[in-house]
Each structure stands twice: as structure tokens, then as C-alpha cells.
């Protein structure tokens, strides 16, 4: 299991946090540990899910990924 911090651009309020959390929670095999303004912390098995899937979920919420650490 990999734990990653995702830096997200465009988030500015609690609604943004909830939108990102909602979309990430739809991704199978992804554990959403924390979502705050500007970042999310997730854990996932790289054999079952890749970073592009996570990026797509954040895009779906209306935000863009700045960096995955």
C-alpha cells in the first residue's frame, strides 16, 4: 500500500473539501485518509489503482492536481 499526499489547486472552502472527498470516495481500492483545503492524503494499492485514476477523480470534482508527493 502506498500513502500519497496530493496537492490540489483551486480549493478555497469547505464545499471544495466535500466535493473532492465525495469524488475520491467513489474510487474503488482507494482509502481517503484526509482532505483539507489544498490537499488530500490517500492510501492505495498500486497494483489495483494508478495515480491517473486519482487525478481523474479530482478533475471530476472540478479541481486540478498540482503535485503528488
C-alpha positions as CSV (number, residue, x, y, z in Angstrom):
1,X,0.0,0.0,0.0
2,X,1.3,3.5,-0.9
3,X,0.4,6.6,1.0
4,X,0.4,9.8,-1.1
5,X,-0.2,13.5,-0.4
6,X,-1.9,15.2,-3.3
7,X,-1.6,18.9,-3.7
8,X,-4.7,20.4,-5.3
9,X,-5.2,23.7,-6.9
10,X,-8.4,25.7,-6.8
11,X,-9.8,24.7,-3.4
12,X,-10.9,27.5,-1.2
13,X,-13.7,26.4,1.2
14,X,-15.4,23.6,3.0
15,X,-17.6,22.9,0.0
16,X,-14.4,22.3,-2.1
17,X,-13.2,19.8,0.5
18,X,-16.5,17.9,0.4
19,X,-16.6,17.8,-3.4
20,X,-13.1,16.3,-3.5
21,X,-13.8,13.9,-0.7
22,X,-17.0,12.8,-2.5
23,X,-15.3,12.0,-5.8
24,X,-12.3,10.3,-4.2
25,X,-14.6,8.1,-2.1
26,X,-16.1,6.8,-5.4
27,X,-12.8,5.3,-6.4
28,X,-12.5,1.6,-5.6
29,X,-9.5,0.4,-3.7
30,X,-8.7,3.9,-2.5
31,X,-8.6,4.9,1.2
32,X,-9.2,8.6,1.7
33,X,-7.4,9.4,4.9
34,X,-7.8,13.2,4.9
35,X,-9.0,16.1,2.7
36,X,-8.2,19.7,3.5
37,X,-8.2,22.9,1.5
38,X,-5.4,22.4,-1.0
39,X,-4.5,18.8,-0.3
40,X,-5.7,15.2,0.2
41,X,-4.0,12.2,1.7
42,X,-4.8,8.8,0.3
43,X,-3.6,5.2,0.6
44,X,-3.9,2.7,-2.3
45,X,-2.5,-0.5,-3.7
46,X,-0.6,0.4,-6.8
47,X,-1.3,-3.0,-8.4
48,X,-5.1,-2.1,-8.3
49,X,-5.2,1.6,-9.0
50,X,-2.9,4.2,-10.5
51,X,-2.3,7.9,-10.0
52,X,-4.2,8.8,-13.2
53,X,-7.4,7.4,-11.7
54,X,-7.0,9.6,-8.7
55,X,-6.2,12.6,-10.8
56,X,-9.4,11.9,-12.9
57,X,-11.5,11.9,-9.7
58,X,-10.1,15.2,-8.6
59,X,-10.7,16.6,-12.1
60,X,-14.3,15.4,-11.9
61,X,-14.7,17.4,-8.7
62,X,-13.7,20.5,-10.6
63,X,-10.1,20.9,-9.4
64,X,-6.6,20.1,-10.7
65,X,-3.7,18.2,-9.2
66,X,-0.6,20.3,-8.7
67,X,1.6,17.6,-7.4
68,X,1.6,14.1,-5.9
69,X,4.1,13.5,-3.2
